[in-house]
Structures are given as C-alpha cells and as structure tokens.
Amino acid sequence: MTAPLIYLSHGAPPLADDARWTRELADWSGQIEKPKNVLMVSAHWEDAPTTLGSTTGAPLVYDFWGFPQKYYEVTYDAPAAPDLADDVTRLLTAPGQASSTTVHRDESRGLDHGAYVPLKEMFPEADVPVLQMSMPTLDPRGLFEIGRKLAPLREQGTLIVGSGFTTHNLRWFNPRAGADAAPPMASAEFDHWAQETMQAKDIDSILDFLAKAPAAREAHPRTEHFAPLFVTLGAAYESGSLDNQSVIEGFWFGLSKRSWQFN
C-alpha cells in the first residue's frame, strides 16, 4: 500500500473531552487503510541533530502543566517501530545527498502529547507501531528537504504525520468564552489563507508564510506548530502527490484545527 500523508492539529490533553473533534479524528482514520506504522513529527519536540525516540517502549511524556490529574494518567502503549527507525536513519544519512543529515537515537524519549493525544483517537487500540522524530530546525525549507528524503516510506505503508496546529496563539485561549466561540479575526484570516494556498498547491508561499500570509506573526508568535506541515509537504512534493483535502476544519478556543491529507 501507498500510505497517505497528513498534517493534523493535535489539540491539548482536553481534546479527549471534545466529542466533535474526537469523532472527526476517528472518522478520518476509518477512511484510510490501517498503516504498517506511523512516523510522527510533533510540534513539541525540537532537537538537533534529528533525533528518533524510543524503540524500546519508553513511557509517555506528559509535557504540560496545570491540568487535572486524569490527563497525567492517560496511557497509550503502541508498539515500538525499530525497523522504521532503521529506515529513517538510512534515508536521512544516505551518501551522495545534497545535504548531509545526522541522526541520533534517544531511547528514553517516549511519545509526547502532540503524538499520543491524536493517535489515541485515531488508533484507539494502540495496535499500530509508532516512532517519533524530532524537528532539528524550524526553517521551513530545511524541514521540507527532510520530508523529501522520507517520501519513500510511503511505499512501505508508513503514515507520516505532521502534528501541530494551523493557528497557535495561546493568548487567544479563553475557556470562559467556550470552545465554539468565534475566532479572533487574525486566526480566521490565516486559516482562510492557508486553505486557499494549500488548494492552489502554492508551495513557495506556504514555505514563506511569515512574509506571505495575513496575520502570520499573530497566528504563530512562534512557528513550531506550523512547522510539522513542512515535513508532510516535502514528502508530498517528492511523491508527486500535492493534491490535498482539508479533512477537519473549524476552531477550538479560537485556534484553527484545520487538518489536511495528501493522497
């Protein structure tokens, strides 16, 4: 099978309490063939050089603070993916490439909430092996090139997932207003631009979004939550499959949860 490529907005731990969003994620996974394994690139792991997480079953990383205790008791015991780690290392370090890449391993590093929170809704049986990979940079073109190198993984059934948030300004987060409150204008403008630009397959504009998108620096005061998209986009480009669909849309506490799939 040739696996699709996805970029999803992953939500905070309370995503599990949002009936609409959890249903959307479950419906999404139900529409794609179960992958052989998952390579997860989360906004919550920046580490240079490129680092691969545990292939021996390290515990989850509860990388958040101030939440009710129940969110620290969530488990997700997906199988490890050591063979995928070997394949990723081979692809990123292959000789003769224009840019050399160093790959490290960190067997103590389990899945963070950018990985297990959405995966728990998409593959609740935890029966798909998962490997998480760090982002060694936030440079869009650097991540795009990493995605290009990883594109062959699709042919062996690996689902490459970029996990971030289409807009991510936590100053907009207002629990008193409710999850379904109208988004700030800046969030809505950026979301609309992102959808139109993705439909147009305008890669250059997506990669140069800080200069091209309206309200970009408001939507992303720091760019780590948009950055995983560039890995997905690079793999799609290299595969010749830039056709995409917006699978999930709408806003959650003012943040755009728009998510895309490339086939």
C-alpha positions in Angstrom: 0.0 0.0 0.0 1.0 3.6 -0.5 0.1 5.4 2.7 -1.3 9.0 2.6 0.4 11.9 4.3 -1.3 14.0 6.9 -0.9 17.2 8.8 -3.2 17.5 11.8 -4.0 20.0 14.5 -3.5 17.9 17.6 -5.1 19.7 20.5 -4.2 19.8 24.1 -5.0 16.9 26.5 -8.6 18.1 26.9 -9.1 17.1 23.2 -10.3 13.8 24.7 -13.3 15.6 26.1 -14.4 17.3 22.9 -16.9 14.9 21.3 -16.9 16.6 17.9 -13.2 16.6 17.5 -12.6 13.1 18.7 -15.3 11.9 16.3 -13.7 13.8 13.4 -10.3 12.1 14.1 -11.9 8.7 14.5 -13.9 9.1 11.3 -10.7 10.2 9.5 -8.7 7.1 10.5 -11.7 5.0 9.5 -11.4 6.3 5.9 -7.8 5.3 5.4 -6.2 1.9 5.3 -4.6 1.0 8.5 -0.9 1.8 8.1 2.0 -0.5 8.7 3.4 2.0 11.2 3.4 5.8 11.9 6.2 8.3 11.8 5.2 11.2 14.0 6.7 14.7 13.8 5.3 16.7 16.7 5.5 20.5 17.3 6.5 19.6 20.9 9.9 18.0 20.1 12.6 20.2 18.8 16.1 18.6 19.0 19.1 19.0 16.8 20.5 16.9 15.2 17.5 15.0 14.1 16.6 12.5 16.9 14.5 9.4 16.9 12.6 8.5 20.0 12.2 5.2 21.8 12.1 1.9 20.0 12.0 0.0 23.4 8.8 1.3 24.9 9.7 4.4 26.9 6.8 5.9 28.9 4.7 8.8 27.5 6.0 12.3 28.0 3.4 14.4 29.9 4.8 17.7 28.6 2.1 20.0 30.0 1.4 21.7 33.3 -1.6 22.7 35.4 -4.1 20.2 34.1 -6.4 17.9 36.2 -4.7 14.7 37.3 -6.7 12.5 34.9 -4.7 13.8 32.0 -1.5 12.5 33.6 -2.9 9.0 33.9 -3.6 8.6 30.2 -1.7 5.6 28.6 -1.1 4.7 25.0 1.0 1.6 24.7 1.6 1.5 20.9 4.2 -1.0 19.8 7.6 0.4 19.1 8.9 0.6 15.5 12.6 -0.3 15.5 12.6 -1.3 11.8 11.1 2.1 10.9 13.9 3.8 12.9 16.5 2.0 10.8 14.7 3.0 7.6 14.5 6.7 8.6 18.2 6.6 9.6 19.1 5.1 6.2 17.1 7.6 4.2 18.4 10.7 6.1 22.0 9.6 6.1 22.3 8.2 2.6 25.6 9.2 0.9 25.5 11.4 -2.1 22.8 13.7 -1.0 23.0 17.5 -1.4 22.7 18.0 2.3 24.0 15.6 4.9 21.9 14.7 7.9 23.0 13.3 11.3 20.5 11.1 13.1 20.7 10.4 16.8 18.7 8.0 19.0 17.1 8.7 22.4 15.7 5.5 23.8 14.5 7.4 26.9 12.2 9.6 24.9 8.6 8.5 24.7 5.7 9.9 22.8 4.7 13.5 23.8 1.1 14.8 23.8 1.4 16.1 20.2 1.8 12.4 19.2 -0.3 10.3 21.6 -3.3 12.7 22.1 -4.4 12.5 18.4 -3.2 8.9 17.9 -5.3 7.7 20.8 -8.4 9.0 19.0 -7.4 7.7 15.5 -6.0 4.3 16.5 -7.5 3.7 20.0 -6.5 0.0 20.1 -2.8 1.2 20.1 -2.1 -1.6 17.6 0.0 0.4 15.1 3.7 0.8 15.8 4.8 4.4 16.3 8.1 6.2 16.0 8.5 9.9 16.9 11.1 12.1 15.2 12.4 15.5 16.4 12.4 18.6 14.3 16.1 19.7 14.1 15.2 23.2 12.9 12.1 25.4 12.4 13.4 26.5 9.0 10.6 25.7 6.5 12.9 24.7 3.7 15.1 22.6 5.9 12.1 20.6 7.1 10.8 20.4 3.6 14.0 18.7 2.5 13.8 16.2 5.4 10.3 15.4 4.2 11.5 14.8 0.6 14.1 12.3 1.9 11.4 10.5 3.8 9.0 10.2 1.0 9.9 6.5 0.1 8.5 5.4 3.4 5.0 5.9 2.0 5.5 2.9 -0.4 6.1 0.5 2.5 2.9 1.7 4.3 4.3 4.2 6.7 1.9 7.0 7.6 3.9 10.2 8.0 2.1 12.6 10.4 2.9 16.2 11.0 1.2 17.2 14.2 0.9 20.9 15.0 -1.9 23.5 15.0 -2.9 25.6 12.0 -3.0 28.7 14.2 -1.5 28.7 17.6 -1.6 31.9 19.7 -2.3 30.9 23.3 -3.2 34.5 24.2 -6.5 33.8 22.3 -7.3 30.8 24.5 -10.2 31.8 26.7 -12.1 28.9 28.4 -14.8 31.3 29.6 -15.8 32.0 26.0 -16.2 28.3 25.2 -14.6 26.0 22.7 -17.0 27.1 19.9 -16.7 30.9 20.3 -16.0 32.9 17.2 -12.3 33.0 16.5 -10.2 36.2 16.5 -10.0 37.9 13.1 -6.3 37.1 12.8 -6.9 33.4 13.3 -9.7 33.3 10.8 -7.7 35.3 8.2 -4.7 33.0 8.5 -6.9 29.9 8.3 -8.6 31.1 5.2 -5.2 32.0 3.5 -3.8 28.6 4.5 -6.7 26.7 3.0 -6.7 28.7 -0.3 -2.9 28.4 -0.6 -2.9 24.7 0.0 -5.7 24.2 -2.6 -3.6 26.2 -5.1 -0.6 23.9 -4.3 1.5 27.1 -3.8 4.4 25.6 -2.1 6.6 28.7 -2.2 4.0 30.7 -0.4 3.5 28.1 2.2 7.2 27.9 2.9 7.4 31.7 3.0 4.3 32.0 5.1 5.7 34.6 7.5 6.1 37.0 4.7 3.1 35.9 2.6 0.2 35.1 5.0 -2.0 37.7 6.6 -1.6 37.9 10.4 1.1 35.3 10.3 3.0 36.5 13.3 -0.2 36.8 15.3 -1.3 33.3 14.2 2.1 31.9 15.1 4.1 34.1 17.5 6.5 31.1 17.4 6.3 28.9 14.4 6.8 25.4 15.9 3.1 24.4 15.5 3.0 25.1 11.8 6.5 23.6 11.2 5.4 19.9 11.0 3.4 20.8 7.9 6.6 21.3 6.0 7.8 17.7 6.5 4.5 16.4 5.2 4.6 18.9 2.3 8.1 17.8 1.4 7.1 14.2 1.3 4.1 15.0 -0.8 6.1 17.0 -3.3 8.7 14.3 -3.7 6.0 11.7 -4.2 4.3 13.9 -6.9 1.1 14.0 -4.8 0.4 17.6 -3.9 -3.4 17.0 -4.3 -4.8 17.6 -0.8 -8.1 17.8 1.0 -9.0 19.7 4.2 -10.4 16.8 6.3 -11.0 18.7 9.5 -11.8 22.4 9.8 -13.2 24.8 12.4 -11.9 26.4 15.5 -11.2 25.3 19.1 -11.0 28.2 21.6 -10.0 30.5 18.8 -7.3 28.2 17.3 -7.7 26.7 13.8 -7.9 23.0 13.9 -7.7 22.6 10.1 -6.0 19.4 9.1 -5.0 18.1 5.6 -4.5 14.8 3.9 -2.3 14.2 0.8 -3.1 11.0 -1.2 
